Structure formats: C-alpha cells, structure tokens
C-alpha cells in the first residue's frame, strides 16, 4: 500500500478522516423517539436541527 501512496497523501487522508469524524459528531444529533426508533438530525444546538 505504501508503494502507491506517499507520506503527504497518507497524512492528508488521515487528517481528512479525522475532520470528517469530528464534523459528523458535532453536526449530527441522534434522538430516540417514544416508540423506540432513532431519528438523526443535521445541525447544531446553537443554530437548530433539520
């Protein structure tokens, strides 16, 4: 694998994965409804959710 990807590309891929993980964690909210189903909402508490 390292034969085809140089170190700069590997660092960029890892950084992008970490950024996407934290944005997903920060911008989504899981809510469990009364009937037991789970709803996912996009947004943030300060700006509201869709």
PAZADREN-259744 format. One record per residue (C-alpha): x, y, z negated; residue number from 1. Coordinates in Angstrom, 2 decimals, decimal comma, padded with zeros to 5 digits, always signed. Each point is the difference from the previous one (the first is absolute). Layout:
<sites>
{site {X Y Z} NUM}
...
</sites>
This chain:
<sites>
{site {+000,00 +000,00 +000,00} 1}
{site {+002,78 +002,44 -000,88} 2}
{site {+001,52 -000,63 +003,40} 3}
{site {-002,92 +001,82 +001,65} 4}
{site {-000,69 +002,70 -002,63} 5}
{site {+002,76 +002,37 -001,10} 6}
{site {+000,23 +001,50 -003,49} 7}
{site {-001,70 +003,31 +000,89} 8}
{site {-003,02 -001,80 +001,42} 9}
{site {-000,21 -002,27 -003,05} 10}
{site {+000,07 +002,99 -002,38} 11}
{site {-002,65 +001,76 +002,08} 12}
{site {-002,28 -003,07 -000,01} 13}
{site {+000,35 -000,45 -003,76} 14}
{site {-000,61 +003,71 -000,67} 15}
{site {-003,08 -000,01 +002,24} 16}
{site {-001,38 -003,07 -001,76} 17}
{site {+000,45 +001,62 -003,42} 18}
{site {-001,63 +003,24 +001,17} 19}
{site {-002,98 -001,86 +001,48} 20}
{site {-000,38 -002,05 -003,19} 21}
{site {-000,11 +003,09 -002,22} 22}
{site {-002,30 +001,94 +002,35} 23}
{site {-002,37 -002,96 +000,06} 24}
{site {+000,09 -000,18 -003,80} 25}
{site {-000,49 +003,76 -000,39} 26}
{site {-002,64 +000,56 +002,70} 27}
{site {-002,31 -002,98 -000,50} 28}
{site {-002,31 -000,92 -002,84} 29}
{site {-001,63 -003,36 -000,70} 30}
{site {-003,37 +000,09 -001,73} 31}
{site {-001,81 -003,07 -001,27} 32}
{site {-003,74 +000,38 +000,53} 33}
{site {-002,69 -001,21 -002,40} 34}
{site {-000,68 -003,08 +002,15} 35}
{site {+003,67 -001,07 -000,12} 36}
{site {+001,07 +001,13 +003,47} 37}
{site {+003,07 +002,17 +000,44} 38}
{site {-000,11 +003,23 +002,01} 39}
{site {+003,10 +001,79 +001,26} 40}
{site {-000,01 +003,78 +000,33} 41}
{site {+002,56 +002,24 +001,69} 42}
{site {+000,93 +003,30 -001,58} 43}
{site {+001,27 +001,30 -003,32} 44}
{site {-001,70 +001,03 -003,23} 45}
{site {+000,93 +003,65 +000,56} 46}
{site {-001,48 +000,18 +003,53} 47}
{site {-002,73 -002,63 -000,18} 48}
{site {-000,48 -003,41 +001,59} 49}
{site {-001,68 -001,16 +003,22} 50}
</sites>
